[in-house]
Amino acid sequence: MAVNSCFYECDVFHRRLRPKSHEFRYRVFYFHLDLDEMDEVSRVLRIFGVNRPNIYSLRDGDHFQYAVDGSGAPAPAVEKPRAIAGNVREFLRRSGCPLESGSIRMLCFPRMFGYVFNPVTIYFCFREDGEPHAAVVEVGNTFRELKPFLVPRTAEGPGDFEARCPKDYYVSPFSPVDLEFHFRFHLPDRHLRVFIDSHDAEGRVLVSTLTGRRRELTARNLAWFTVKFPFLTLRVIFLIHWQALKLWLKRIPFFRKEEVPGSQRGVFRPHRSLQGRKP
């Protein structure tokens, strides 16, 4: 049975342009999962589970959640999380881009040995006829906060997505919250091409790319990636802090999260410095 779900073996690249140059590159692999195929994915990948412990595990509560009481409000903490697809559809509805039916595919890191950290998760949303509808980018930070951004499909070509969005979100102590994200990416096929830049009033400050090649969803490929990229999610969080140390040693200006709580908007699972404010 052919499935849409697959893996992408990727290069992650970041370049800081101002006030001092800094760049790094590392290799990872991503899961690209059709949320309608989870039973089949779990059958093919015996070390992958959905909402249950395993070596790899996709859990609803690891991604942004709306309250289950029907209020439509972001949930600061979730005891009984709703399904990922339901939250994505709710976000699309609240963003004026509703999708009542059709499939959703997500590009993400699942939990690995119980630990997860996703700097970026992308949801590709399709109408019932299979045509791309829109994308949602969920950005995570080291405070375990999450913030989704709507990235519409462009008219320039099928499967292309682009948006410029105010960040209004604390991602790094070396980047102000009042930057603007510029998202540009293509519908994943044989290749993955994602570009996320940050801009201030003077122009581009950060360049980020995620590029990769599609690999088939097989137990053999997952076993190989487990050996090739051991403790993947722990490695990602370690590299983030390692690069932060290098930026600190370069004396890049440092911004504390608590300094600008009023400028951080639309945040899910808000840190204690934001609690008491309406997200």
C-alpha positions as CSV (number, residue, x, y, z in Angstrom):
1,M,0.0,0.0,0.0
2,A,1.5,3.3,-1.1
3,V,1.5,6.0,1.6
4,N,2.2,9.7,1.6
5,S,4.2,9.5,4.8
6,C,8.0,9.4,4.5
7,F,11.3,10.6,5.9
8,Y,13.4,13.5,4.8
9,E,17.2,13.5,5.4
10,C,18.1,17.1,5.8
11,D,20.6,19.9,6.1
12,V,19.8,22.7,8.6
13,F,21.6,26.0,7.9
14,H,21.6,29.2,9.8
15,R,23.5,32.4,9.0
16,R,23.4,35.6,11.2
17,L,24.2,38.7,9.2
18,R,24.1,41.4,11.8
19,P,25.5,42.8,14.1
20,K,28.2,40.1,13.7
21,S,28.3,37.3,11.3
22,H,27.8,33.7,12.5
23,E,26.7,30.6,10.8
24,F,26.4,26.8,11.3
25,R,25.1,23.7,9.6
26,Y,24.1,20.3,10.8
27,R,22.3,17.2,9.5
28,V,19.1,15.7,10.8
29,F,16.2,13.7,9.6
30,Y,12.5,14.6,9.8
31,F,9.3,12.6,9.8
32,H,6.7,13.7,7.2
33,L,3.5,12.2,8.4
34,D,0.0,12.1,6.8
35,L,-2.2,12.2,9.9
36,D,-4.8,10.0,8.2
37,E,-2.1,7.2,7.9
38,M,-1.1,6.8,11.5
39,D,-2.4,3.2,11.8
40,E,-0.4,2.2,8.7
41,V,2.7,4.1,9.8
42,S,2.6,2.4,13.2
43,R,2.2,-1.0,11.5
44,V,5.2,-0.4,9.2
45,L,7.4,1.2,12.0
46,R,7.3,-1.1,15.0
47,I,9.4,1.3,17.0
48,F,7.0,4.2,16.4
49,G,3.8,4.9,18.4
50,V,1.0,7.4,18.5
51,N,0.1,8.7,22.0
52,R,1.9,5.8,23.6
53,P,5.5,5.1,24.7
54,N,8.0,3.8,22.1
55,I,11.4,4.6,20.9
56,Y,9.7,7.2,18.6
57,S,6.3,8.6,19.6
58,L,4.0,11.2,18.2
59,R,1.9,12.8,20.9
60,D,-1.0,15.2,20.5
61,G,0.0,17.1,23.6
62,D,3.5,18.0,22.2
63,H,1.9,20.4,19.8
64,F,-0.2,23.5,20.1
65,Q,-3.6,22.9,21.7
66,Y,-6.9,24.8,22.0
67,A,-9.0,24.3,25.1
68,V,-11.4,21.3,24.9
69,D,-14.3,23.3,26.5
70,G,-15.4,24.7,23.2
71,S,-14.2,28.2,24.0
72,G,-11.8,28.3,21.1
73,A,-9.1,29.7,23.5
74,P,-5.5,28.5,23.5
75,A,-4.9,26.0,26.3
76,P,-2.0,26.9,28.7
77,A,-1.8,23.3,29.9
78,V,-3.6,20.2,28.6
79,E,-4.6,17.1,30.6
80,K,-6.6,15.6,27.8
81,P,-5.2,16.9,24.5
82,R,-7.3,16.9,21.4
83,A,-6.0,15.4,18.1
84,I,-3.4,17.4,16.3
85,A,-5.5,17.7,13.1
86,G,-8.4,19.2,15.1
87,N,-6.1,21.9,16.5
88,V,-4.8,22.7,13.0
89,R,-8.3,23.0,11.6
90,E,-9.3,25.2,14.5
91,F,-6.3,27.5,13.9
92,L,-7.2,27.7,10.2
93,R,-10.8,28.6,11.0
94,R,-9.7,31.3,13.4
95,S,-7.3,32.6,10.8
96,G,-10.0,33.0,8.2
97,C,-8.8,30.0,6.1
98,P,-11.1,27.2,7.1
99,L,-10.6,23.6,6.1
100,E,-13.5,21.4,7.2
101,S,-12.2,18.2,5.5
102,G,-9.2,17.1,3.6
103,S,-5.8,15.8,4.7
104,I,-3.1,17.3,6.9
105,R,0.6,16.2,6.7
106,M,3.1,17.3,9.3
107,L,6.9,17.7,9.1
108,C,8.3,17.2,12.6
109,F,10.5,15.5,15.1
110,P,8.5,13.0,17.2
111,R,9.6,12.1,20.7
112,M,12.8,10.0,20.8
113,F,13.3,8.0,23.9
114,G,10.7,10.2,25.6
115,Y,12.2,13.6,24.8
116,V,11.0,16.0,22.1
117,F,12.0,19.4,20.9
118,N,10.7,20.9,17.7
119,P,12.2,24.3,16.6
120,V,9.8,24.2,13.6
121,T,6.9,21.9,12.7
122,I,5.1,22.5,9.4
123,Y,1.6,21.3,8.7
124,F,0.7,21.0,5.0
125,C,-3.1,21.2,4.6
126,F,-5.0,19.8,1.5
127,R,-8.5,20.0,0.3
128,E,-10.6,17.0,-0.4
129,D,-9.6,17.1,-4.1
130,G,-5.9,16.8,-3.1
131,E,-5.1,20.4,-3.9
132,P,-2.8,22.3,-1.4
133,H,-4.9,24.7,0.7
134,A,-2.5,26.4,3.1
135,A,0.3,25.6,5.5
136,V,0.8,26.3,9.2
137,V,4.2,26.7,10.8
138,E,4.5,26.0,14.5
139,V,7.6,27.6,16.0
140,G,8.9,26.3,19.4
141,N,11.3,27.8,21.8
142,T,13.4,26.5,24.7
143,F,10.7,27.6,27.2
144,R,8.4,25.0,25.7
145,E,6.2,27.7,24.2
146,L,4.6,27.2,20.8
147,K,3.3,29.7,18.3
148,P,1.6,28.9,15.0
149,F,1.7,31.1,11.9
150,L,-0.5,30.9,8.8
151,V,1.4,30.6,5.5
152,P,-1.1,30.8,2.6
153,R,-0.6,29.1,-0.8
154,T,0.7,31.6,-3.3
155,A,-0.6,32.2,-6.8
156,E,2.8,31.9,-8.4
157,G,2.8,28.1,-8.7
158,P,1.2,25.0,-7.4
159,G,2.4,23.9,-4.0
160,D,4.3,27.1,-3.2
161,F,3.7,28.9,0.1
162,E,4.8,32.3,1.3
163,A,4.0,34.8,4.1
164,R,5.6,37.7,6.0
165,C,4.4,37.7,9.6
166,P,5.3,39.8,12.7
167,K,7.1,37.5,15.0
168,D,5.8,38.9,18.3
169,Y,7.4,35.9,20.0
170,Y,10.6,35.1,21.9
171,V,12.6,32.5,20.1
172,S,16.2,33.4,20.9
173,P,17.8,35.7,23.5
174,F,19.9,37.1,20.6
175,S,16.9,38.1,18.5
176,P,14.3,40.8,19.5
177,V,10.7,39.8,19.5
178,D,9.7,42.6,17.1
179,L,11.3,41.1,14.1
180,E,9.4,39.8,11.1
181,F,9.4,36.2,9.8
182,H,9.5,35.6,6.1
183,F,8.4,32.1,5.3
184,R,8.9,30.6,1.9
185,F,8.7,26.9,1.0
186,H,7.5,24.4,-1.5
187,L,5.3,21.4,-1.2
188,P,7.6,18.5,-0.3
189,D,8.1,16.0,-3.1
190,R,11.4,14.3,-3.9
191,H,13.1,17.3,-2.2
192,L,12.3,19.4,0.8
193,R,13.0,23.2,0.5
194,V,12.1,25.5,3.4
195,F,13.4,29.0,3.9
196,I,12.7,31.1,7.0
197,D,14.4,34.5,7.3
198,S,14.1,37.2,9.9
199,H,14.0,40.9,9.1
200,D,14.1,44.1,11.1
201,A,13.6,47.7,9.9
202,E,16.9,47.7,8.2
203,G,16.5,44.4,6.3
204,R,17.4,40.8,6.7
205,V,19.1,39.7,9.9
206,L,18.9,35.9,9.9
207,V,18.9,33.4,7.1
208,S,17.6,29.8,7.8
209,T,17.1,26.9,5.4
210,L,16.0,23.4,5.8
211,T,16.7,21.3,2.7
212,G,16.5,17.5,2.2
213,R,15.8,14.4,0.1
214,R,12.9,12.1,0.5
215,R,13.5,8.7,1.9
216,E,10.9,5.9,1.9
217,L,9.0,5.1,5.1
218,T,10.5,1.7,5.9
219,A,11.6,0.1,9.1
220,R,15.1,-0.4,7.6
221,N,15.4,3.3,6.9
222,L,14.3,4.3,10.4
223,A,16.7,1.8,11.9
224,W,19.6,3.3,9.9
225,F,18.6,6.9,10.9
226,T,18.4,5.9,14.5
227,V,22.1,4.8,14.3
228,K,23.1,7.7,12.0
229,F,21.4,10.4,14.1
230,P,21.5,9.0,17.7
231,F,19.4,10.8,20.3
232,L,18.3,13.2,17.6
233,T,16.1,15.5,19.7
234,L,18.6,15.8,22.5
235,R,21.3,16.6,20.0
236,V,19.2,19.4,18.5
237,I,18.6,21.1,21.9
238,F,22.3,20.7,22.7
239,L,23.3,22.3,19.5
240,I,21.0,25.2,20.1
241,H,22.6,25.9,23.4
242,W,26.1,25.3,22.0
243,Q,25.5,28.0,19.3
244,A,24.0,30.3,21.9
245,L,27.2,30.1,23.9
246,K,29.2,31.0,20.8
247,L,27.0,34.0,20.2
248,W,27.4,35.1,23.8
249,L,31.2,34.8,23.5
250,K,30.9,37.1,20.4
251,R,29.1,39.6,22.6
252,I,26.0,39.6,20.5
253,P,23.3,41.8,22.3
254,F,21.3,39.7,24.7
255,F,17.5,40.1,25.3
256,R,15.7,38.6,28.3
257,K,12.3,37.2,27.8
258,E,10.9,38.9,30.9
259,E,11.8,42.4,29.5
260,V,9.0,42.5,26.9
261,P,6.0,40.4,28.0
262,G,3.5,42.6,26.3
263,S,5.1,42.1,22.9
264,Q,4.7,38.3,23.0
265,R,1.3,37.5,21.5
266,G,-0.5,34.4,20.3
267,V,1.7,32.1,22.4
268,F,0.5,28.6,23.4
269,R,1.8,27.0,26.7
270,P,2.9,30.5,27.9
271,H,5.9,30.7,30.2
272,R,5.2,32.0,33.7
273,S,6.5,35.5,32.6
274,L,3.4,35.7,30.3
275,Q,0.8,34.0,32.4
276,G,-2.1,36.2,33.5
277,R,-2.1,37.8,30.1
278,K,-4.5,36.9,27.3
279,P,-2.5,35.0,24.6
